[in-house]
Amino acid sequence: MLKNAKPCHHEMVSEAPMYVYATEMVSSYYSRLDIQGKRVLSIVGSGDQIIDAYFFGAKEVVGFDINQRAFFMLDLKLAALVQLGYSEFLDFFGSNMDNGSFNFGLYGKLRSRLSLKTKAFFDEIYKESKNNGKFLVKSSYFRQRSMLKTAVKEINHYLQNEESYMRCRTILENREIQFLDLDINDIDTDKRIIGKFDVINLSNVLNYFTGNTAENDLLDVLSLVIKKVRRRLKRGGFLFYYSYSPNIYSSSDRLIPPVSRWDIIKRIASVNNSKLSVRRFKGTNIVGFDRVNILIV
């Protein structure tokens, strides 16, 4: 049933546009969750969910995403963290959501540390853009999120200042991170995933399951995917997913996604015999509060 569920906004596929930065307050939720020394399974997205998890003390982080290009962005950031200085990193990726340069000269400094697939991908799209990084980053290869006004230093603690940046470099410099090109529907059966996890970060991926789902079927659709994910949790572990402030929907005449409606959140927890906990923090859209919904097994 979930295999055929259509997303409610942009379609998530194996070659979807990339996020330069997370559109969630990643540091705000990791700083409120106990992930120190924990084994974490996380959506990759922009790569920030992986990097910040290590920054906040995770012992091991396995990344998964249906979008194979998410790995290219994560690989690019990991190389940049090692090869570029703090100001160079912010110049390249941007100090906010829409001022990254993707400067070709800076790309040349980190290119040697990229995997062969990542290198081939970025070499090709730089060639297409005639090595014009500012043109490239505004292309359809990237998701455009200029409407978000939150500084990336607030979203990602590893970019808060040069000291945090250098600390993150030390944490990640010699670490190999496993990436799985994986649909969340297959999370319970994929044999590449070894063992269970203390923490699973689903980001906002659940928003993409209910675009054309009838109201009466919402709970069944969402509970099924949560049931699959739960099988990868250790006893006493928890999974969580992100909800944006309801204010952003009322101001844009969009409906609040079903998985972010409070009545459905509570019913999902009840159906899955999970304890529900919520952490709130200043949202990415300035107005209102975003939150993570935590299901403890």
MARFIDO-730333 format. One record per residue (C-alpha): residue in three letters; z, x, y. Coordinates in Angstrom, 3 decimals. Example, Ala and Ser with C-alpha at 12.3 -4.5 7.8 and 13.67 -1.06 7.14 Angstrom:
BEGIN
R:ala:7.800:12.300:-4.500
R:ser:7.140:13.670:-1.060
***
This chain:
BEGIN
R:met:0.000:0.000:0.000
R:leu:0.953:2.745:2.474
R:lys:-2.174:4.709:1.701
R:asn:-4.166:1.974:3.402
R:ala:-1.806:1.372:6.308
R:lys:-3.557:2.092:9.585
R:pro:-1.742:3.856:12.434
R:cys:-0.886:1.921:15.548
R:his:-2.119:4.509:18.061
R:his:-4.163:7.687:17.491
R:glu:-5.285:8.152:13.917
R:met:-3.566:11.020:12.139
R:val:-6.091:12.841:9.964
R:ser:-6.597:16.331:8.546
R:glu:-8.490:17.513:11.640
R:ala:-6.756:15.679:14.471
R:pro:-6.316:17.134:17.980
R:met:-3.443:19.607:18.310
R:tyr:-0.241:19.286:20.328
R:val:0.429:22.342:22.498
R:tyr:4.103:21.368:22.811
R:ala:6.280:18.726:21.228
R:thr:6.481:15.410:23.066
R:glu:10.075:14.975:21.857
R:met:13.311:16.451:23.161
R:val:13.513:18.791:20.179
R:ser:16.390:20.950:21.408
R:ser:18.334:17.859:22.476
R:tyr:18.423:16.485:18.953
R:tyr:18.837:19.749:17.047
R:ser:21.784:20.666:19.266
R:arg:23.430:17.366:18.251
R:leu:22.800:17.739:14.523
R:asp:24.468:20.073:12.063
R:ile:21.626:22.191:10.693
R:gln:23.418:25.560:10.660
R:gly:22.737:27.245:7.311
R:lys:20.817:24.203:6.076
R:arg:17.522:23.882:4.222
R:val:15.165:21.764:6.340
R:leu:11.885:19.963:5.609
R:ser:10.064:19.053:8.807
R:ile:6.875:17.661:10.253
R:val:5.046:20.554:11.935
R:gly:3.420:18.786:14.894
R:ser:3.168:21.365:17.668
R:gly:5.222:23.861:15.680
R:asp:8.230:23.407:17.976
R:gln:10.108:21.363:15.380
R:ile:9.918:24.366:13.031
R:ile:10.693:27.072:15.586
R:asp:13.634:25.209:17.124
R:ala:15.101:24.446:13.698
R:tyr:15.340:28.171:13.023
R:phe:16.635:28.779:16.541
R:phe:19.498:26.345:15.898
R:gly:20.492:28.057:12.680
R:ala:18.537:26.595:9.777
R:lys:18.527:28.871:6.737
R:glu:15.032:27.822:5.593
R:val:12.430:25.499:7.067
R:val:9.444:24.141:5.140
R:gly:6.795:22.556:7.325
R:phe:4.424:19.770:6.323
R:asp:1.743:17.815:8.153
R:ile:-1.339:15.788:7.317
R:asn:-3.114:17.541:10.215
R:gln:-4.142:20.973:8.937
R:arg:-4.646:22.111:12.524
R:ala:-0.900:21.783:13.060
R:phe:-0.573:24.947:10.978
R:phe:-3.011:26.760:13.280
R:met:-0.840:25.910:16.292
R:leu:2.352:26.962:14.519
R:asp:0.725:30.210:13.374
R:leu:-0.512:30.869:16.917
R:lys:2.968:30.349:18.375
R:leu:4.656:32.558:15.793
R:ala:2.194:35.352:16.570
R:ala:2.672:34.849:20.310
R:leu:6.464:35.011:19.993
R:val:6.127:38.482:18.508
R:gln:3.238:39.859:20.568
R:leu:3.653:38.292:24.005
R:gly:6.383:38.674:26.577
R:tyr:8.237:35.622:27.835
R:ser:6.143:35.169:31.002
R:glu:2.947:35.769:29.017
R:phe:3.913:33.073:26.504
R:leu:4.496:30.546:29.319
R:asp:1.227:31.567:30.961
R:phe:-0.666:31.088:27.699
R:phe:0.863:27.820:26.442
R:gly:2.075:26.546:29.817
R:ser:5.393:25.984:31.546
R:asn:4.732:22.248:31.473
R:met:2.465:19.920:29.529
R:asp:-0.763:20.545:31.412
R:asn:-0.868:24.068:32.860
R:gly:-1.504:26.273:29.833
R:ser:-4.229:28.888:30.330
R:phe:-5.027:29.883:26.735
R:asn:-6.150:33.080:28.421
R:phe:-8.641:34.881:26.174
R:gly:-7.185:38.288:27.013
R:leu:-3.735:37.160:25.848
R:tyr:-5.309:35.654:22.735
R:gly:-6.692:39.113:21.980
R:lys:-3.160:40.538:22.050
R:leu:-1.887:38.228:19.308
R:arg:-5.050:37.705:17.261
R:ser:-4.296:40.475:14.741
R:arg:-1.140:38.689:13.562
R:leu:-2.898:35.431:12.720
R:ser:-3.800:34.293:9.222
R:leu:-7.494:34.509:8.358
R:lys:-7.943:30.728:8.589
R:thr:-6.173:30.497:11.956
R:lys:-8.144:33.432:13.335
R:ala:-11.457:31.947:12.188
R:phe:-10.574:28.574:13.718
R:phe:-9.559:29.886:17.145
R:asp:-12.352:32.466:17.250
R:glu:-14.829:29.644:16.741
R:ile:-13.438:27.272:19.372
R:tyr:-13.082:30.099:21.902
R:lys:-16.754:30.904:21.219
R:glu:-17.666:27.253:21.818
R:ser:-15.847:27.326:25.160
R:lys:-17.387:30.698:26.143
R:asn:-13.900:32.249:26.013
R:asn:-12.753:30.022:28.865
R:gly:-9.189:29.188:27.846
R:lys:-8.575:26.622:30.586
R:phe:-11.697:24.753:29.540
R:leu:-10.678:25.008:25.887
R:val:-7.173:23.609:26.349
R:lys:-8.600:20.570:28.145
R:ser:-11.066:19.918:25.332
R:ser:-10.899:17.350:22.538
R:tyr:-9.324:19.959:20.262
R:phe:-6.034:19.274:22.044
R:arg:-3.998:16.167:22.772
R:gln:-3.664:15.710:26.505
R:arg:-0.110:14.862:27.548
R:ser:-0.080:15.449:31.310
R:met:1.762:12.137:31.799
R:leu:4.928:13.787:30.418
R:lys:6.739:15.470:33.289
R:thr:9.594:17.101:31.377
R:ala:9.549:20.904:31.565
R:val:8.987:22.643:28.252
R:lys:12.198:24.647:28.867
R:glu:14.095:21.371:28.485
R:ile:12.178:20.347:25.370
R:asn:12.534:23.730:23.666
R:his:15.688:25.804:23.980
R:tyr:13.863:28.901:22.747
R:leu:11.946:28.808:26.046
R:gln:14.955:28.157:28.288
R:asn:15.028:31.756:29.506
R:glu:13.963:35.248:28.472
R:glu:17.207:35.848:26.585
R:ser:16.625:32.767:24.403
R:tyr:13.021:33.803:23.878
R:met:13.961:37.292:22.694
R:arg:16.639:35.859:20.437
R:cys:14.039:33.576:18.874
R:arg:11.722:36.541:18.359
R:thr:14.454:38.339:16.445
R:ile:15.078:35.291:14.262
R:leu:11.408:34.746:13.399
R:glu:9.806:38.193:13.540
R:asn:9.716:38.939:9.807
R:arg:10.028:35.420:8.465
R:glu:7.315:33.752:6.398
R:ile:7.202:29.996:6.881
R:gln:5.798:27.725:4.204
R:phe:3.306:25.139:5.407
R:leu:2.080:22.236:3.274
R:asp:-0.937:20.142:4.226
R:leu:0.702:17.019:2.945
R:asp:0.625:13.261:3.470
R:ile:4.134:11.836:3.730
R:asn:3.138:9.300:1.059
R:asp:3.036:12.156:-1.457
R:ile:6.265:13.844:-0.434
R:asp:8.158:12.773:-3.542
R:thr:5.504:13.884:-6.053
R:asp:3.909:17.020:-4.575
R:lys:4.726:19.881:-6.945
R:arg:4.457:22.518:-4.207
R:ile:7.787:21.318:-2.840
R:ile:10.525:23.136:-4.692
R:gly:14.016:21.659:-4.858
R:lys:15.751:19.374:-2.383
R:phe:16.731:19.616:1.263
R:asp:19.827:19.144:3.373
R:val:17.839:17.777:6.316
R:ile:14.419:16.119:6.694
R:asn:12.837:15.709:10.132
R:leu:10.191:12.960:10.202
R:ser:9.589:13.243:13.952
R:asn:7.831:10.020:15.043
R:val:5.449:9.856:12.081
R:leu:6.777:6.442:10.965
R:asn:5.169:4.908:14.050
R:tyr:1.805:5.402:12.363
R:phe:2.385:3.201:9.334
R:thr:2.458:-0.283:10.732
R:gly:-0.533:-0.742:13.042
R:asn:-2.039:-3.659:11.122
R:thr:0.987:-4.659:9.073
R:ala:2.068:-8.295:9.143
R:glu:5.518:-8.906:10.586
R:asn:6.837:-10.150:7.240
R:asp:5.740:-6.925:5.520
R:leu:7.152:-4.422:8.017
R:leu:10.437:-3.826:6.253
R:asp:8.740:-3.342:2.866
R:val:6.203:-0.850:4.237
R:leu:8.786:1.251:6.067
R:ser:11.432:1.076:3.355
R:leu:8.966:2.306:0.743
R:val:8.171:5.500:2.613
R:ile:11.875:6.110:3.346
R:lys:12.588:5.668:-0.354
R:lys:10.043:8.380:-1.177
R:val:11.459:10.775:1.395
R:arg:15.040:10.187:0.234
R:arg:14.166:11.603:-3.180
R:arg:13.804:15.008:-1.544
R:leu:17.309:14.954:-0.067
R:lys:20.388:16.543:-1.562
R:arg:23.415:14.315:-1.980
R:gly:25.176:14.212:1.372
R:gly:21.993:15.209:3.194
R:phe:20.256:13.239:5.916
R:leu:16.811:12.382:7.227
R:phe:16.041:11.397:10.773
R:tyr:13.168:10.099:12.862
R:tyr:12.486:9.881:16.582
R:ser:12.405:6.829:18.850
R:tyr:11.240:6.965:22.450
R:ser:13.041:5.052:25.165
R:pro:12.164:1.330:25.157
R:asn:11.490:1.728:28.884
R:ile:8.187:3.502:28.268
R:tyr:6.851:0.457:26.440
R:ser:7.994:-2.140:28.969
R:ser:6.406:-0.111:31.784
R:ser:3.049:0.138:29.981
R:asp:2.854:-3.339:28.417
R:arg:2.916:-1.853:24.922
R:leu:5.070:-3.240:22.157
R:ile:7.974:-1.176:20.868
R:pro:6.889:0.229:17.471
R:pro:8.559:-1.685:14.631
R:val:10.399:1.367:13.311
R:ser:12.059:1.790:16.722
R:arg:13.307:-1.806:16.956
R:trp:17.033:-1.898:16.486
R:asp:17.028:-4.814:14.031
R:ile:14.524:-3.050:11.758
R:ile:16.352:0.292:12.030
R:lys:19.526:-1.356:10.748
R:arg:17.686:-3.186:7.962
R:ile:15.947:0.003:6.783
R:ala:19.331:1.716:6.486
R:ser:20.812:-1.243:4.626
R:val:17.921:-1.605:2.157
R:asn:18.068:2.130:1.400
R:asn:21.861:2.168:0.997
R:ser:22.185:4.737:3.776
R:lys:24.748:5.218:6.494
R:leu:23.123:4.888:9.907
R:ser:23.979:7.153:12.821
R:val:22.232:7.498:16.191
R:arg:22.112:10.327:18.757
R:arg:20.884:9.533:22.285
R:phe:19.736:11.944:25.002
R:lys:17.615:12.083:28.152
R:gly:14.053:11.106:27.276
R:thr:10.808:12.993:27.697
R:asn:9.564:10.360:30.130
R:ile:12.519:10.889:32.501
R:val:13.506:7.189:32.543
R:gly:15.821:5.906:29.839
R:phe:17.149:7.596:26.738
R:asp:15.304:8.695:23.616
R:arg:17.153:8.889:20.304
R:val:17.031:10.034:16.728
R:asn:17.908:7.562:13.993
R:ile:19.774:9.320:11.191
R:leu:20.021:8.023:7.637
R:ile:22.749:9.747:5.604
R:val:22.534:9.460:1.825
***
